[in-house]
């Protein structure tokens, strides 16, 4: 379903409420370690400011669970955003209240006010109508959702607020995410290859079910692969296993047939730690007291060949414990092969957010991918065919 965007509304002289996703990682000294989500929002913010609007920006950070936490203040984000926008960014003391309302009323064209962490209030995640109304009062009836990473949650700032604003439209980032994750999947360039990894089969059941009729090949990796191998009757040692998902995996194997490709060899270890002893073994010969932590070289070769020959590749979930260098070779090899295929052969490469985006960045392969999503959970639900509450609520 097509949604209105910021190109469809007149914002000149208006105070625009913009839901952004500034849920960025911070180190122990409250320094931002990855500003990708801030940079991703800039095209929308620049456009609105150039058209003569003032901006009231809303975001959450971390999981303070409805209480104020100084370590989860958006102060560092305000400083970082100022450097990117080239204009001053005022941080409100709260996201609601008289002082914040006064700061919003005083905004002039070109001014930017960043509200303090939405999740300092329980009303945000509870989608409380009164809290949503207070947020809506900070603007002039125009709400822009550019927070794709939070669009799969029906919260006050993503769904509730739309009931109190006259116009509810998508920003450029939201539109771009939906274009690739919905429209591009509707008519993908062939062959269509999906890569699914990560820890749990249960997290990917809907995705596999939604993609089976559309894809040519489904490459499985990560911890979830061992539940599938168990379903085939293999012993998997101490590898990650979702016992309750074994019947589901067996059913998916039967339905998918030759489309579903599992690792044929894997890297195993007795402890998940840097410098630990490792071995490469066939998946049928995993020792009883060892566990799989990466795809093996034979599987790596097969998977890189599949993405190199694809027309479209959708990837959600790393293929091993990529955070530890010793267990990252498989994920890195596939990421680099996909980047090369994107650049040289025009493969459409769509990368799920979260750990997948981090893995691709670790491989140094992020610059040439067609699209890297800013929302891991939201992209997963899109691939699973779900309607996102924050998208459904838009005009």
NUMARVO-708138 format. One record per residue (C-alpha): residue in one letter; y, x, z; residue number from 1. Coordinates in Angstrom, 1 decimal. Each point is the difference from the previous one (the first is absolute). Layout:
N
   aa        y        x        z     i
    A        Y        X        Z   NUM
...
This chain:
395
   aa        y        x        z     i
    X      0.0      0.0      0.0     1
    X      3.4      1.4     -1.1     2
    X      2.5      0.5      2.8     3
    X      3.8      0.2     -0.2     4
    X      1.5      3.4      0.6     5
    X      3.3      1.5      0.9     6
    X      0.9     -0.1     -3.7     7
    X      0.0     -3.9      0.2     8
    X      2.7     -0.3      2.7     9
    X      3.7      0.7      0.4    10
    X      0.5      2.3      3.0    11
    X      3.6      1.0     -0.4    12
    X      1.9     -0.3      3.3    13
    X     -3.1     -1.3      1.7    14
    X     -1.8      1.3      3.2    15
    X     -3.6      0.5     -1.2    16
    X     -3.0      0.0      2.3    17
    X     -2.5      2.5     -1.2    18
    X     -3.5      0.4      1.4    19
    X     -1.0      3.6     -0.6    20
    X     -3.1      2.0      1.0    21
    X      1.4      3.0      2.0    22
    X     -3.2      0.4      2.0    23
    X      0.0      3.7     -0.5    24
    X     -2.1      2.7      1.8    25
    X      1.8      1.9      2.8    26
    X     -1.0      3.3      1.7    27
    X      0.3      0.6      3.7    28
    X      3.7      0.8     -0.3    29
    X      0.7     -3.3     -1.9    30
    X      0.4      1.8     -3.3    31
    X     -1.0     -1.9     -3.1    32
    X     -3.0      1.8     -1.6    33
    X     -0.2     -2.1     -3.2    34
    X      3.0     -1.9     -1.3    35
    X     -1.7     -1.5     -3.0    36
    X      0.4     -3.6      1.2    37
    X      3.8      0.6      0.5    38
    X      0.3      1.5     -3.5    39
    X     -2.0     -2.9     -1.5    40
    X      2.6     -2.5      1.2    41
    X      3.0      1.8     -1.4    42
    X      0.2     -1.7     -3.5    43
    X      0.3     -3.4      1.7    44
    X      2.6      1.2      2.5    45
    X      2.0      1.8     -2.7    46
    X      0.0     -3.0     -2.2    47
    X      1.3     -2.4      2.7    48
    X      2.7      2.4      1.1    49
    X      1.2      0.6     -3.6    50
    X      0.3     -3.8     -0.4    51
    X      2.4     -0.2      2.9    52
    X     -2.3     -1.1      2.8    53
    X     -0.2      1.1      3.6    54
    X     -3.5      0.4      1.4    55
    X     -1.8     -0.9      3.2    56
    X     -3.3      1.9     -0.1    57
    X     -3.1     -1.1      2.1    58
    X     -3.1      2.0      0.6    59
    X     -2.7      0.6      2.6    60
    X     -1.3      3.4      1.2    61
    X     -3.3      0.6      1.6    62
    X     -1.6     -2.5      2.4    63
    X      2.2     -0.4      3.1    64
    X     -1.6     -3.4      0.6    65
    X      3.1     -1.9      0.9    66
    X      1.5      2.6      2.4    67
    X      2.8      2.5     -0.5    68
    X     -1.2      3.5     -0.5    69
    X      2.5      2.8     -0.5    70
    X     -2.5      2.0     -1.9    71
    X     -0.2     -2.7     -2.6    72
    X      3.7     -0.5     -0.6    73
    X      1.2     -0.1     -3.6    74
    X      2.7      2.5      0.8    75
    X     -1.6      2.8     -2.0    76
    X     -0.4     -2.3     -2.9    77
    X      3.8     -0.9      0.1    78
    X      0.8      3.8     -0.2    79
    X     -2.5      0.6     -2.8    80
    X      1.2     -3.1     -2.0    81
    X      3.6      1.2      0.3    82
    X     -1.0      3.2     -1.7    83
    X     -1.6     -1.9     -2.9    84
    X      2.6     -2.7     -0.5    85
    X      3.0      2.2      0.4    86
    X      1.7     -2.6      2.1    87
    X      0.1     -0.6      3.8    88
    X     -2.8     -2.0      1.5    89
    X      0.8     -1.7      3.3    90
    X     -2.9     -0.6      2.3    91
    X      0.2     -3.2      2.0    92
    X     -1.0      0.1      3.7    93
    X     -2.5     -2.9     -0.6    94
    X     -1.2     -2.2     -2.9    95
    X      1.5     -3.1      1.6    96
    X      2.7     -0.9      2.5    97
    X      3.8     -0.4      0.2    98
    X      0.8      3.7     -0.5    99
    X     -2.2      0.2     -3.1   100
    X      1.5     -3.2     -1.4   101
    X      3.5      1.4      0.5   102
    X     -0.9      3.2     -1.8   103
    X     -1.5     -2.0     -2.9   104
    X      3.1     -2.2     -0.3   105
    X      2.3      3.1     -0.2   106
    X     -1.9      1.5     -2.9   107
    X      2.1      0.5     -3.2   108
    X     -1.3      0.5     -3.5   109
    X     -1.9      3.3     -0.2   110
    X     -0.8      0.1      3.7   111
    X     -3.6      0.3      1.3   112
    X     -1.3     -1.2      3.4   113
    X     -3.5      0.9      1.0   114
    X     -1.5     -2.3      2.7   115
    X     -2.0      1.6      2.8   116
    X     -3.8     -0.3     -0.1   117
    X     -1.0     -3.6     -0.6   118
    X     -3.2      0.4      2.0   119
    X      1.9      0.6      3.2   120
    X     -0.1     -3.8      0.1   121
    X     -3.2     -2.0      0.3   122
    X      1.5     -2.6     -2.3   123
    X     -0.4      2.2     -3.0   124
    X     -3.8      0.2     -0.2   125
    X     -0.3     -3.5      1.5   126
    X      2.1     -1.3     -3.0   127
    X      2.1     -1.9      2.6   128
    X      2.4     -2.4     -1.8   129
    X      2.9      0.5      2.5   130
    X     -0.2      3.8     -0.5   131
    X     -0.1     -0.4     -3.8   132
    X      3.0     -2.3      0.2   133
    X      1.9      2.7      2.0   134
    X     -0.8      2.6     -2.7   135
    X      1.1     -2.4     -2.8   136
    X      3.4     -0.6      1.7   137
    X      0.9      3.7     -0.6   138
    X      0.3     -0.6     -3.7   139
    X      1.6     -2.4     -2.5   140
    X     -3.1     -1.9     -0.9   141
    X     -1.5      2.6     -2.4   142
    X     -3.2      1.7      1.1   143
    X     -1.6      2.9     -2.0   144
    X     -3.6      1.1      0.8   145
    X     -0.6      3.5     -1.2   146
    X     -2.7      0.8      2.7   147
    X     -3.2     -0.2     -1.9   148
    X     -1.8      1.9      2.7   149
    X      0.7     -2.9      2.4   150
    X     -0.4     -2.9     -2.4   151
    X     -3.6     -0.7      1.0   152
    X      1.2     -1.0      3.4   153
    X      1.6     -3.4      0.8   154
    X      2.6      1.3      2.3   155
    X      3.5     -1.3      0.8   156
    X      1.7      2.5     -2.2   157
    X     -2.4     -0.4     -2.9   158
    X     -0.8     -3.7     -0.1   159
    X      1.8     -1.9      2.8   160
    X      3.5      1.1     -1.1   161
    X     -0.5     -1.6     -3.4   162
    X      0.2     -3.4      1.5   163
    X      3.5      0.7      1.2   164
    X      1.5      1.6     -3.1   165
    X      1.2     -1.7     -3.2   166
    X     -1.2      2.7     -2.3   167
    X     -3.1      2.1      0.5   168
    X     -0.7      2.7     -2.7   169
    X     -1.9      3.2     -0.6   170
    X      1.4      3.4     -0.1   171
    X     -0.8      2.6     -2.7   172
    X     -2.8      1.7      2.1   173
    X     -1.7     -3.4      0.7   174
    X      0.2     -0.9     -3.7   175
    X     -1.5      3.3     -1.1   176
    X     -2.8     -0.2      2.5   177
    X     -0.9     -3.5     -1.1   178
    X      0.2      1.0     -3.7   179
    X     -2.6      2.7      0.4   180
    X     -2.3     -1.6      2.6   181
    X     -0.1     -3.5     -1.6   182
    X      1.2      0.0     -3.6   183
    X     -1.6      3.4     -0.9   184
    X     -3.3     -1.1      1.4   185
    X      0.1     -3.2     -2.0   186
    X     -0.2      1.9     -3.3   187
    X     -1.0      3.6      0.8   188
    X     -0.5      2.7     -2.7   189
    X     -3.7      0.6     -0.4   190
    X     -2.2      1.4      1.3   191
    X      1.1     -1.3      3.4   192
    X     -1.2      2.2      2.8   193
    X      0.4     -0.7      3.8   194
    X     -0.4      2.5      2.7   195
    X     -0.6     -1.3      3.5   196
    X     -0.4      2.2      3.0   197
    X      1.0      0.0      3.7   198
    X     -2.1     -0.7      3.0   199
    X     -1.1     -3.6     -0.1   200
    X     -1.8     -2.2     -2.5   201
    X      1.3     -3.1      1.8   202
    X      3.6      1.0     -0.9   203
    X     -0.9      0.1     -3.7   204
    X     -2.3     -3.0     -0.4   205
    X      2.7     -2.3     -1.4   206
    X      1.3      2.8     -2.3   207
    X     -3.5      0.7     -1.4   208
    X     -0.6     -3.7     -0.5   209
    X      3.3     -0.5     -1.8   210
    X     -0.3      3.0     -2.2   211
    X     -3.7     -0.2     -1.1   212
    X      0.6     -2.3     -3.0   213
    X      3.0      2.1     -1.1   214
    X     -1.1      3.6      0.3   215
    X     -2.4      2.1     -2.1   216
    X     -0.7      2.5      2.8   217
    X      0.3      0.0      3.8   218
    X     -0.2      3.4      1.6   219
    X     -0.8     -0.1      3.7   220
    X      0.8      2.8      2.5   221
    X      1.1      0.7      3.5   222
    X     -1.7     -1.2      3.1   223
    X     -0.8     -3.4     -1.6   224
    X     -2.4      1.7     -2.4   225
    X     -2.6      0.6      2.7   226
    X     -0.3     -3.7      0.8   227
    X     -0.9     -0.6     -3.7   228
    X     -2.4      2.9      0.1   229
    X     -1.6     -1.5      3.1   230
    X     -0.3     -3.3     -1.9   231
    X     -2.0      1.9     -2.6   232
    X     -2.4      1.1      2.7   233
    X      1.2      3.6      0.4   234
    X      0.2      1.8      3.3   235
    X      3.7      1.1      0.6   236
    X     -0.3      2.1      3.2   237
    X      3.1     -0.5      2.2   238
    X      2.2     -1.1     -2.9   239
    X      2.4     -2.9      0.5   240
    X     -1.9     -3.3     -0.1   241
    X      1.1     -3.6      0.2   242
    X     -3.4     -1.4      1.0   243
    X      1.2     -3.6     -0.3   244
    X      1.2      0.6     -3.5   245
    X     -3.3      1.3     -1.4   246
    X     -1.1     -3.4     -1.3   247
    X      3.4     -0.5     -1.6   248
    X     -0.3      3.4     -1.6   249
    X     -3.5     -0.8     -1.3   250
    X      1.3     -3.2     -1.5   251
    X      3.0      1.8     -1.7   252
    X     -2.4      2.6     -1.4   253
    X     -2.1     -2.8     -1.6   254
    X      3.0     -1.8     -1.4   255
    X      1.8      3.1     -1.4   256
    X     -3.1      1.6     -1.6   257
    X      0.9      3.1     -1.9   258
    X      3.7     -0.5      0.5   259
    X     -0.2      1.2      3.5   260
    X     -0.4      3.8      0.3   261
    X     -0.9      1.7      3.2   262
    X      0.1      3.7      0.9   263
    X     -3.2      2.0     -1.0   264
    X      0.9      3.0      2.3   265
    X      2.2      0.5      3.0   266
    X      1.5      2.5      2.3   267
    X     -1.4     -0.2      3.5   268
    X      0.9      1.5      3.4   269
    X     -1.1     -0.2      3.6   270
    X      3.5     -0.4      1.3   271
    X      3.3     -1.2     -1.6   272
    X      2.2      3.0      0.6   273
    X      1.7      2.7     -2.0   274
    X     -2.3      3.0     -0.4   275
    X     -3.2     -2.0      0.8   276
    X     -3.2      1.0     -1.9   277
    X     -0.6     -2.1     -3.1   278
    X     -2.7     -0.5     -2.6   279
    X     -0.3     -1.8     -3.3   280
    X     -3.0     -2.2     -0.2   281
    X     -1.3     -2.9     -2.2   282
    X      0.8     -3.3      1.6   283
    X     -3.7     -0.6      0.4   284
    X     -0.4      3.1      2.2   285
    X      2.7     -0.3      2.7   286
    X     -1.3      1.7      3.1   287
    X     -0.5     -2.2      3.1   288
    X      2.7      1.7      2.1   289
    X      2.5      0.6     -2.8   290
    X      2.6     -2.4     -1.5   291
    X      1.6     -0.4     -3.4   292
    X      3.7      0.9     -0.2   293
    X      0.7      0.4     -3.7   294
    X     -1.5     -0.6     -3.4   295
    X     -1.9      3.0     -1.4   296
    X      0.7      2.1     -3.1   297
    X     -2.4     -2.0     -2.2   298
    X      1.6     -3.3      0.9   299
    X      3.4      1.6     -0.3   300
    X     -0.7      0.9     -3.6   301
    X     -1.2     -3.5     -0.8   302
    X      3.0     -1.7      1.6   303
    X      2.6      2.3     -1.6   304
    X     -1.7     -0.6     -3.4   305
    X      0.3     -3.8      0.6   306
    X      3.7      0.1      0.8   307
    X      0.7      2.4     -2.9   308
    X     -1.5     -2.5     -2.5   309
    X      1.6     -3.1      1.5   310
    X      2.8     -2.2     -1.3   311
    X      1.0     -1.3      3.5   312
    X     -1.0      1.3      3.4   313
    X      0.7     -1.8      3.3   314
    X     -0.7      2.1      3.1   315
    X      0.0     -1.1      3.6   316
    X     -1.6      2.2      2.7   317
    X     -0.7      3.7      0.2   318
    X     -3.4      1.4     -0.9   319
    X     -0.5      2.0      3.1   320
    X      1.6      1.3      3.2   321
    X      2.8      1.4     -2.0   322
    X      2.3      0.7      3.0   323
    X     -2.2      3.1      0.7   324
    X      0.2      2.5     -2.9   325
    X     -3.7      0.9      0.2   326
    X     -0.9     -3.7     -0.8   327
    X      2.7     -0.7     -2.6   328
    X     -1.3      1.6     -3.2   329
    X     -1.4     -3.2     -1.5   330
    X      3.1     -2.1      0.6   331
    X      2.2      2.8     -1.3   332
    X     -2.0      0.6     -3.1   333
    X      0.0     -3.7     -1.0   334
    X      3.7     -0.3      0.7   335
    X      0.8      3.0     -2.2   336
    X     -2.2     -1.2     -2.8   337
    X      1.7     -3.4      0.1   338
    X      3.5      1.5      0.0   339
    X     -1.0      2.1     -3.0   340
    X     -1.5     -3.0     -1.8   341
    X      3.2     -2.0      0.7   342
    X      2.2      2.8     -1.4   343
    X     -2.1      1.0     -3.0   344
    X     -1.8     -3.2     -1.0   345
    X      2.2     -2.7      1.2   346
    X     -2.4     -1.4      2.6   347
    X      1.6     -2.7      2.1   348
    X     -0.5      1.3      3.6   349
    X      0.8     -2.4      2.9   350
    X     -0.4      1.5      3.4   351
    X     -0.3     -2.1      3.2   352
    X      2.4      1.0      2.8   353
    X     -0.9      1.4      3.4   354
    X     -2.7      2.6      0.2   355
    X     -0.5     -0.1     -3.8   356
    X      3.6      0.9     -0.7   357
    X     -0.2      2.7      2.7   358
    X     -3.1      1.4     -1.6   359
    X      1.5      0.1     -3.5   360
    X      3.1      1.7      1.5   361
    X     -2.2      2.6      1.7   362
    X     -1.6      0.7     -3.4   363
    X      3.5      0.6     -1.4   364
    X     -0.8     -2.7     -2.6   365
    X      2.6     -2.7      0.9   366
    X      2.7      0.8     -2.6   367
    X     -1.7     -1.2     -3.1   368
    X     -2.0     -3.0      1.2   369
    X      1.2     -3.3     -1.6   370
    X      0.6     -1.7      3.3   371
    X     -0.6      0.9      3.6   372
    X      0.3     -3.1      2.3   373
    X      2.0      0.2      3.2   374
    X     -2.3     -2.5      1.7   375
    X     -3.6      0.8      0.8   376
    X     -0.9     -3.3      1.6   377
    X      2.1     -2.1     -2.4   378
    X     -1.4      1.7     -3.1   379
    X     -3.6     -0.5      1.4   380
    X      0.6     -3.7      0.4   381
    X      1.6     -0.2     -3.5   382
    X     -3.1      1.6     -1.4   383
    X     -2.1     -2.5      1.9   384
    X      1.8     -2.9     -1.7   385
    X      1.8     -1.2      3.1   386
    X      3.5     -1.5     -0.1   387
    X      2.4      2.0      2.1   388
    X      2.1     -2.3      2.4   389
    X      3.1      2.1     -0.5   390
    X     -0.3     -0.4     -3.8   391
    X     -1.0     -3.7      0.0   392
    X      3.1     -0.8      2.0   393
    X      2.4      1.3     -2.6   394
    X      1.8     -2.2     -2.6   395
